[in-house]
């Protein structure tokens, strides 16, 4: 059974940094995509970044390129967020979706419809 547990959210001033963590249990999935999504009040959920292990590609939304970085240490996935802006405020979710061996990573992996398993979310607030 896939389980995802996020942590690391909090209140930070504009220009500051946070590192989100997602503890995963996906070692038996084989091919998959793992992504970070966020949802601000009154807005739709949007993809922030995604990693696809079929071809080891990582994608970032244009709004976070150069500021956010995905990484991994064993079964923990991280999202390092630097130069945070008020518009980065929202609930951040870690998600996993199965992929076939022939699937190639693409920006489409930033859409939530491709993901089946979701964590409970962690709140990030960027405010002075």
C-alpha positions as CSV (number, residue, x, y, z in Angstrom):
1,X,0.0,0.0,0.0
2,X,1.3,3.4,-0.9
3,X,1.6,5.9,1.9
4,X,2.8,9.5,1.6
5,X,3.4,11.8,4.6
6,X,4.4,15.4,4.1
7,X,6.0,17.8,6.6
8,X,8.0,20.9,6.8
9,X,5.5,23.6,6.1
10,X,5.2,26.8,8.1
11,X,5.2,30.5,8.0
12,X,8.1,32.3,6.3
13,X,8.8,35.8,5.2
14,X,9.1,36.7,1.5
15,X,12.6,35.8,0.2
16,X,12.9,33.1,2.8
17,X,13.3,29.3,2.4
18,X,11.6,26.1,3.4
19,X,12.2,22.5,2.8
20,X,9.3,20.1,2.5
21,X,9.6,16.4,3.1
22,X,7.5,13.5,1.9
23,X,8.1,10.2,3.4
24,X,7.1,7.5,0.9
25,X,6.4,3.8,0.7
26,X,6.6,3.3,-3.0
27,X,9.5,0.9,-3.4
28,X,7.3,-1.8,-4.9
29,X,5.6,0.4,-7.5
30,X,8.2,-0.1,-10.3
31,X,7.6,2.8,-12.7
32,X,6.0,5.9,-11.3
33,X,5.9,9.7,-11.2
34,X,6.1,11.6,-7.9
35,X,5.0,15.2,-7.8
36,X,4.5,18.1,-5.6
37,X,1.3,20.1,-6.0
38,X,-0.1,23.1,-4.2
39,X,-3.5,24.6,-3.7
40,X,-4.2,28.2,-2.7
41,X,-7.6,29.2,-1.2
42,X,-10.1,29.6,-4.0
43,X,-7.8,28.3,-6.6
44,X,-7.4,25.0,-8.4
45,X,-4.6,22.6,-7.5
46,X,-1.5,23.2,-9.6
47,X,1.5,21.1,-10.2
48,X,4.8,22.5,-8.9
49,X,7.3,19.8,-9.8
50,X,7.4,16.2,-10.8
51,X,10.0,13.4,-11.2
52,X,9.4,10.4,-13.5
53,X,11.6,7.4,-12.9
54,X,11.1,5.9,-16.4
55,X,13.6,8.3,-17.8
56,X,14.8,10.1,-14.6
57,X,13.4,13.4,-15.7
58,X,12.3,16.3,-13.5
59,X,9.9,19.1,-14.4
60,X,9.1,22.3,-12.8
61,X,6.2,24.8,-13.2
62,X,7.4,28.0,-14.9
63,X,6.4,29.9,-11.7
64,X,8.9,28.1,-9.6
65,X,11.8,27.3,-12.0
66,X,15.1,28.4,-10.5
67,X,13.7,28.7,-7.0
68,X,12.4,25.2,-6.2
69,X,14.4,21.9,-6.3
70,X,13.3,18.3,-5.9
71,X,15.7,15.8,-4.4
72,X,15.7,12.4,-2.8
73,X,17.3,10.6,0.1
74,X,16.3,7.0,0.3
75,X,12.6,6.9,0.8
76,X,12.2,10.7,1.5
77,X,11.5,13.2,-1.3
78,X,12.3,16.8,-0.7
79,X,11.1,20.0,-2.2
80,X,13.6,22.8,-1.4
81,X,11.9,26.2,-1.8
82,X,14.0,29.3,-2.0
83,X,13.2,32.9,-2.7
84,X,9.7,32.4,-1.6
85,X,7.0,34.8,-2.6
86,X,3.5,35.5,-1.2
87,X,2.0,33.8,-4.2
88,X,3.7,30.5,-3.1
89,X,1.3,30.3,-0.2
90,X,-0.9,27.3,-0.2
91,X,-1.3,23.7,1.0
92,X,1.4,21.5,-0.6
93,X,0.8,17.9,-1.4
94,X,3.0,15.1,-2.4
95,X,1.5,12.6,-4.9
96,X,2.4,9.5,-6.7
97,X,1.0,8.0,-9.9
98,X,1.9,4.7,-11.7
99,X,3.5,4.8,-15.1
100,X,4.3,2.2,-17.7
101,X,7.8,1.4,-18.7
102,X,7.3,3.1,-22.1
103,X,6.0,6.3,-20.6
104,X,8.4,9.3,-21.1
105,X,8.4,12.1,-18.6
106,X,6.8,15.4,-19.9
107,X,5.3,18.6,-18.5
108,X,2.0,16.7,-18.6
109,X,3.3,15.0,-15.4
110,X,2.5,18.3,-13.7
111,X,-1.2,17.7,-14.0
112,X,-3.0,16.1,-11.0
113,X,-5.1,13.7,-13.1
114,X,-2.0,11.5,-13.5
115,X,-1.7,10.8,-9.8
116,X,-3.5,8.2,-7.7
117,X,-2.0,8.5,-4.2
118,X,-1.9,11.7,-2.2
119,X,-0.5,12.8,1.1
120,X,-2.5,14.9,3.6
121,X,-0.8,18.1,2.7
122,X,1.3,20.7,4.6
123,X,0.5,24.4,4.9
124,X,3.0,26.9,3.5
125,X,2.4,30.6,4.3
126,X,4.7,33.3,2.9
127,X,3.9,36.6,4.5
128,X,5.6,39.5,6.2
